[in-house]
Amino acid sequence: MKFLVFFSTCVLGASAGLIDLDINILSAPTRAETRLVDAITTADYNTAVSLILLLEKQSSGSIIEDTVNNLIRDGNRNVLEFAYKLWIGEGKEIVKHYFPVQFRQVLSESNVKIINKRDNLAIKLGAATDSDNDRIAYGDANDKSSENVSWKLIPLWENNRVYFKIYSVRRHQYLKLGTATDGENDHSVYGDDRADTHRHQWYLKPAKLDSQVLFYIYNRQYNQALKLSRSVDSDGDRRAYSSSSSVEGQPELFGWSISIVN
Ligand SMILES: *[C@@H]1O[C@H](CO)[C@@H](O)[C@H](O)[C@H]1NC(C)=O
């Protein structure tokens, strides 16, 4: 008897290795979800894409939605890389159907406004230029809909990561961090005609605040996240800086909403 049990376990064990991806998902949707999370977490996006396409085929939309929402809730940056891979490949419809709307607004290179949660101000570039032809970036006191606060996020894929150039529709300039730091080790944010360094590239980390999807916006060169000053100028605007201290876990202070300008 004992021998028989042992024998059948062996057979199961041996065949388990041969089980095809398809069958696995059909018979064990929870396991598929775990494998999808593992693939995304380890940045194995090709496997993640294959898995999600299979799940989609098997009408497991709710599993996809749950998985994506859990990853966002956990602040997993890779979920955006994964969405980008889907978007440029076979999975654009999956992003449209099962990811929060903010993802397709970010990835579709639409005109978007970028508004900080704390003060509810939209990023713009000032009208004035300095001696380098750069413009200072502010959170605008009132405007949330004109071209002044419209941006395009232009993605680029490098080293298994997605970065964005952030392009001002009104000023035809790209958001960058200056090289200089202030007393708090923060950098100022400017618009620049060129976008030729990592200071001109940014990456987004999704964060959830109640039901709202926000993003921390990090500079590639300095790995500091975008914030607005606590002081207000005579126009009611706040200057944009990067934060030398960690912003993680504080979406209500350092999260930004990104949405289509309408
Ligand atoms: C846009 O910026 C210009 C300055 O270049 C300003 O005159 C105009 O009032 C701004 N528009 C809005 C809607 O704030």
The ligand as a Gaussian input file, in Angstrom:
#p B3LYP/6-31G(d) Opt

LIG

0 1
 C       -0.668000      80.834000     -20.168000
 O        0.564000      81.490000     -20.039000
 C        0.598000      82.833000     -20.518000
 C        1.986000      83.366000     -20.318000
 O        2.820000      82.866000     -21.284000
 C       -0.404000      83.699000     -19.779000
 O       -0.438000      84.994000     -20.325000
 C       -1.779000      83.052000     -19.887000
 O       -2.687000      83.792000     -19.100000
 C       -1.727000      81.624000     -19.400000
 N       -3.014000      80.993000     -19.578000
 C       -3.750000      80.593000     -18.555000
 C       -5.052000      79.954000     -18.895000
 O       -3.408000      80.704000     -17.382000

